[in-house]
């Protein structure tokens, strides 16, 4: 019975996916040059009633749209089925949008953790406006998709799916701390993001492992 129910849901999702793709073709929103991530964005906009007829996928600069595309591209590294990619991206991002009101709290918590870990480094970054709320909000709104290494960020997303949004603050702090030598002489926030984007998979894996350890240690200490 459970297997039949699961199959029914999967069939329904596949049918809806196909219907959405057909709608895009009828409305001539996509063509042969449209990437999968752009097509999935348009499908998501339809489902969230945010599609406008003047939409140009090649010039779309809305922050939410860019975040959704980044998440789709990340998932495409792990999933072969387009239906799975779309639905997981949609559910995950819809869940992130519900978290939007928590972003200011995550930013404050990030400052708190960093100051506790390294007061001097925290003072340098904040006094020079290298770690402002705009930068952190960008990281958190996309859950580091397109910023952190795809093969490693999935482990963090697994925790987020369980409701542990606060782990994003730990990831931000440990990334900054581990990359301190590289970041120390930087002069703008964009360079910090690029620094994180350019790290090797090995370094990213180390950061994620330490992040999870740090998050678990703080959580267990708080419980006590």
Steps between C-alpha positions, in 0.01 A plus 500: 500500500781739594690418180186564293446834675860606436474404134176696469665813640799460269272459200305810600818703532626379164169591336502846656863544393408413141199733511719787618751438223220493245369831635843659454509384139147624427580840651831501309693576817767242420678399183789278396751734663331503841698312765330249729556720803333795324207282391459369855501858627217589263308191615546605862381853417185352346430289807554793736288734284797729440541452127474820297457509124792737460733245662838469332682202647831616357475834677333391823681667790251454782674368811244225562532383140878486520484309828261245355720449194808451720320229699384326181851498356638353820241220506569420135843375608338223705172412330451368148122525490377848405172443681685428825726802453208735448281377784779477755623849404146637523424346839841596638481860381138545605613389845785752494258780418307414817828548687549851361387672820769307689785642289561804729528264798747281310708806415510611864589148609781488245647818645467356851676175407782668309567750778510215747737294282735781398429850642785671312400348166136590561595862573709519181223365276220710647692826540614481136146407389621175348236294677182703480144376526452521121779250436378255764140529378615405148676192634206392714224568248650249256645270770843553343386347169740611228740622768608190690621181329200303368628162618528624858212745551250214470604381848399838639173498308419165658506671841291789370234258372480379859422854613849599619531834319744628761771277355538762224650737758751235601594438136555872444715534812714194444555594135619844606722362775664229290561742213621776731849523348354555152222735612706713739629739232186517287335835445145420389222247580486368142857374534403298807220327312736427212757362743247250636387415147856417393596259779574138414259219572739370765501834682122529465456151645720593796295813562172308486625228736626759750181703459281203592726421798485862615122512459453175692733612780322832545161328487595241762651769726182705474288199592708448813 
